[in-house]
Amino acid sequence: MKPFIKISILLLVLVCWGQMSFAGYTDPATVTVTRWADPNTEPITYEEYIASRHFAESFNSTVVYASSALGEMDICIVVNEDLYPLIETSLNTFFDDLEREGYLLHVYTAANNGDEEALRNLLIWEWTTHGISGAFFIGDLAVAWYEMEDWGHEEFPIDLYFMDLDGTWGDSDHDGLYDSHGGELLADIYVARLIASNLQYHGGEEVALMTNYFDKNHRYRAGALRLDDRGLAFIDDDWCNYGWENDLALAYPDVVAVTEPNQTSRTEYINQIQGSSNNRFEYVFVCAHSSPSLNSFRTSSGTTYFYNYEIEPLPVQALFYNLFACSNARYVENDNMGSWYVLESQYGLLSIGSTKTGAMLNFEDYFGPVSEGDTFGKAFLLWAQENMEEGAGYESRPWFYGMTTLGDPTLKPASHMVYDLALICNNITPVFCRGSNFYFQITTINQTGSPINLTMTFTGYAGFNCDPANVLVTIPRNKNIPVGTNTTNYFFKVPNAVAPGDYSTSVSFDYNQETYFCCMNATIVQCAPWRSGRNTGWELIELDRPEVGLPTTTELHQNYPNPFNAETDISYTLAEPGQVKLCIYNISGQLVETVVDGYQEAGGYTVIWDASDLSSGVYFYKLETSDFAEVKKMNLLK
């Protein structure tokens, strides 16, 4: 990714020079409002929503669980009464996890009878009686709707209605949609939703989606589901000049910023977020004109779209999202993107976005608290208190009143989570030559207080993404996991007979009834004419060096063995990616063979040179890159 980052920053300066800003206040008057980008659909109206629903006869709230132990953070959880018994086992695990983290739970079941006031009154009672700090709605529950005319007539779900518990809400024309908000205006608690009942793509089924979500949630809390501590800011043309990637960097200092207008395309978005790219972004911040079913990206070649039905099969590889994207989080729409980003099978835990035009601004008010260890729910509450009424001046309400959180609001970035054990993989050589080695790092974080003995399994696969149907080799190792953070360096010695193509490697182990698993993708390329070599089997080598990383210098090493009979290893390191040529010459300076000629990523490479067809004598090998050239001598003795 190094060269892409350099190029995009350079072009950003050329296109947006003089307009760039950095983390901090953005004048909303200069910001283009997100707009509905789907030419084939329109937002569902309140009347259409009501007509499409079959509501229960009564609200019927029932207490099903209350924490007996003392906790420091009270939260009210409301679950759809029909859904609760079908996912009760998963919910009990979720409740246990929350209580271990210090939450005091007040759990209810309720029906969606279309009475949002009854649901709000329940929260008011919990807030005034128990001082809850937030609420989490799981399943199909009542929705409050609001209408406004500031940017043309808009009707949209408004979860601020459930956050501001001491304000007043009015419906002057008695049409079922609120149209005024007064009294105490500040939000009092955070609120989030998780809805799967209207997700239909890929055979979506509510119970299965919910069960899988809470399994992901538990594995994340246990340290078994991990991506890297880095973020992606993918900001389309209308907002390239605001420096919002710097706001994301408050919470994720390692940010890849894709902001240059001709780079923010559908193709590049997929390249950044798809699992096969293995960029491992924990957080994705996307800015695009959108709808519930798509994100649109504009370049000089035209507008292209990324669709909701593509999220699951890619899969999109991220855990948390900020969707500056019109109506992406409009959860009353079937198969809305905000919910699919969260409920895809492999990744996804939380998204924030809007149910209408507009979205979040003044991102530092959100990412700042996240960087200090606040939950995403609390960070959203703090942002709402600062911005819902005044953050964009007289246009604050049309900008922000549709903002909502989808997913578990009690989560934090992994860097702030407390867990017993974590497994992190680091791919050192995503591209390497046929017959050479795949280098990688394994980091374990053991916070149990004692060393752990276990069996760690290393598995090689044909194809990306560690498909269990394509296993090539499995190597178990007994390992002792010391207390604290420990990094171990390995390489797979890959047989010379393994053909060029896409491959992957997983590392896994079981501990305390959890499976810890990470997957790394790599591509084998043909660096020289293929000859059968002495390396005929897989071998896993554990290195005793304290650290292995990308090299800081480009070097050509002496071949080994030297002198040699028939075969020798030629090794080199590349500090930067680029075009590479490795050539063999005889004593007269004539070219004998071009061993490598092509683009290679930064990293370490070893090439097996087979000279069985050549006569004894002195030979030379030369490595050339754009800014490096070196020649070394070797002796062939037969």
Buried (B, 14 or more C-beta within 10 A) or exposed (E): EEEBEEEBEEBBEEBBEEEBBEBEEBEBEEBEBBBBBBEEEEBBBBEEBEEEEEEBEEBEBEEBBEBEEEBEBBBBBBBBBBBBEBBEEBBEBBBEBBBEBEBBBBBBBBBBBBBBEBBBBBBBBBBEEBEBBBBBBBBBBBBBBBBBEBBEEBBBBBBBBBBBBEBEBEBEEEEBBBBEBEEEBBBBBBBBBBBBBBBEBBEBEBEBBBBBBBBBBBBBBBBBBBBBBBBBBBBBBBBBBBBBBBBBBBBBEEBBBBBBBBBBBBEBBBBBBBBBBBBBBBBBBBBBBBBBBBBBBBBEEEBBBBBBBBBBEBBBBBBBBBBBBBBBBBBBBBBBBBBBBBBBBBBBBBBBBBBBBBBBBBBBBBBBBBBEEBBBBBBBBBBBBBBBBEBBEEBBBBBBBBBBBBBBBBBBBBEBBEBBBBBBBBBBBBBBBBBBBBBBBBBBBBEEEEEBEBEBBBBBBBBBBBEEEBEBBEEEBEBEBEEEEBEBBBBBBBBBEBEEEBBBBBBBBBBEEBEBBBBBBBBBBBBBEBBEBEBEEBEBEEEEEEEBEBBEEBBBBEBEEBEBEBBBBBBBBBBBBBEBBBBBBBEEEEEBBEBBEEEBBBBBBBBBBBBEEBEEEEBBBBBBBEEBEBEBEBBBEE
